[in-house]
């Protein structure tokens, strides 16, 4: 029912845009999306590695993201971090329509992974 006119609105009658309200997406939701995006960029995770964790700071339509992760080693650490940054920006932008001007990637731990054909243990 409209307060001004006293008439009942039908199911398809929408309130004017100024009366509809707004959708607010919680920080923790964006953080979960960012962490999942980092997992996708790193798949598969090294054995024994903790899954990536993300924190975000939201301001209007922008999200600043910090991702903490563990990597297998040896690897191209810079390329892996760049892949995480790209994927986080892509997924957060697509799923919650937010700009992501900054993705800080912190490598918490490196997990040694065996290289096929490399000698095991110390070599003389």
C-alpha positions as CSV (number, residue, x, y, z in Angstrom):
1,X,0.0,0.0,0.0
2,X,1.3,3.4,-0.9
3,X,1.5,5.8,2.0
4,X,0.8,8.9,0.0
5,X,-2.2,7.7,-2.0
6,X,-3.6,4.9,0.1
7,X,-3.7,2.5,-2.9
8,X,-2.6,-1.0,-2.9
9,X,0.4,-1.8,-5.2
10,X,0.2,-4.9,-7.4
11,X,3.0,-7.5,-7.3
12,X,4.7,-6.0,-10.4
13,X,4.5,-2.4,-9.2
14,X,8.0,-1.5,-8.0
15,X,8.9,1.3,-5.6
16,X,10.7,4.2,-7.1
17,X,14.5,3.7,-7.2
18,X,15.0,6.1,-4.2
19,X,12.8,4.0,-2.0
20,X,14.2,0.6,-2.9
21,X,17.2,0.7,-0.6
22,X,20.7,-0.7,-1.3
23,X,22.5,-4.0,-1.2
24,X,25.5,-4.1,1.1
25,X,27.9,-7.0,0.7
26,X,29.8,-7.9,3.9
27,X,33.5,-7.8,4.1
28,X,33.7,-11.5,5.0
29,X,31.7,-12.5,1.9
30,X,34.2,-10.6,-0.3
31,X,37.1,-12.2,1.7
32,X,35.7,-15.7,1.0
33,X,35.4,-15.0,-2.7
34,X,39.0,-13.7,-2.8
35,X,40.3,-16.8,-0.9
36,X,38.4,-19.1,-3.2
37,X,39.8,-17.3,-6.3
38,X,43.3,-17.7,-4.8
39,X,42.7,-21.4,-4.4
40,X,41.6,-21.6,-8.0
41,X,44.7,-19.8,-9.2
42,X,47.0,-22.1,-7.2
43,X,45.3,-25.5,-7.8
44,X,46.5,-28.0,-6.9
45,X,47.8,-26.9,-3.5
46,X,51.1,-28.4,-2.4
47,X,50.7,-31.4,0.0
48,X,50.4,-30.1,3.6
49,X,49.7,-26.5,2.6
50,X,47.0,-24.5,4.3
51,X,44.4,-23.1,2.0
52,X,44.8,-19.4,1.2
53,X,43.2,-16.9,3.5
54,X,42.0,-13.4,2.6
55,X,41.1,-10.2,4.4
56,X,39.5,-7.2,2.8
57,X,38.9,-3.5,3.4
58,X,35.8,-2.2,1.6
59,X,35.2,1.4,0.8
60,X,32.1,2.2,-1.3
61,X,32.5,0.1,-4.5
62,X,36.2,-0.8,-4.0
63,X,37.8,-3.7,-2.2
64,X,41.5,-3.8,-1.1
65,X,42.5,-7.4,-0.6
66,X,45.3,-9.1,1.3
67,X,45.8,-12.8,0.5
68,X,48.0,-15.1,2.7
69,X,49.1,-18.3,1.0
70,X,51.6,-21.1,0.9
71,X,53.4,-22.3,-2.2
72,X,55.2,-25.3,-3.4
73,X,58.9,-24.8,-4.1
74,X,60.8,-24.6,-6.4
75,X,58.4,-22.5,-8.5
76,X,58.3,-19.0,-10.1
77,X,57.0,-17.2,-7.0
78,X,56.4,-13.9,-8.9
79,X,54.4,-15.6,-11.6
80,X,52.3,-17.5,-9.1
81,X,51.6,-14.3,-7.1
82,X,50.7,-12.5,-10.3
83,X,48.2,-15.3,-11.2
84,X,46.6,-15.0,-7.8
85,X,46.3,-11.2,-8.2
86,X,44.7,-11.5,-11.6
87,X,42.2,-14.2,-10.5
88,X,41.2,-12.3,-7.4
89,X,40.5,-9.1,-9.4
90,X,38.6,-11.1,-12.0
91,X,36.4,-13.0,-9.6
92,X,35.6,-10.2,-7.1
93,X,34.7,-7.9,-10.0
94,X,32.5,-10.5,-11.7
95,X,30.7,-11.8,-8.6
96,X,30.2,-8.6,-6.5
97,X,30.8,-5.8,-9.1
98,X,33.6,-4.2,-7.1
99,X,36.8,-2.6,-8.3
100,X,39.9,-4.2,-6.8
101,X,42.8,-1.7,-7.1
102,X,45.1,-3.5,-4.7
103,X,45.8,-7.2,-4.0
104,X,48.6,-7.8,-1.6
105,X,49.9,-11.3,-1.7
106,X,51.9,-12.6,1.3
107,X,53.7,-15.9,0.9
108,X,53.6,-17.4,4.4
109,X,55.5,-20.6,3.8
110,X,57.2,-22.6,1.0
111,X,56.7,-26.3,0.8
112,X,59.5,-28.3,-0.9
113,X,58.1,-30.4,-3.7
114,X,60.1,-33.1,-5.3
115,X,61.4,-32.4,-8.8
116,X,61.2,-35.4,-11.1
117,X,64.7,-36.7,-11.9
118,X,66.5,-34.6,-9.3
119,X,68.7,-36.4,-6.8
120,X,67.2,-36.8,-3.3
121,X,69.2,-35.6,-0.3
122,X,72.5,-33.9,-0.3
123,X,74.9,-34.2,-3.2
124,X,78.6,-34.1,-3.0
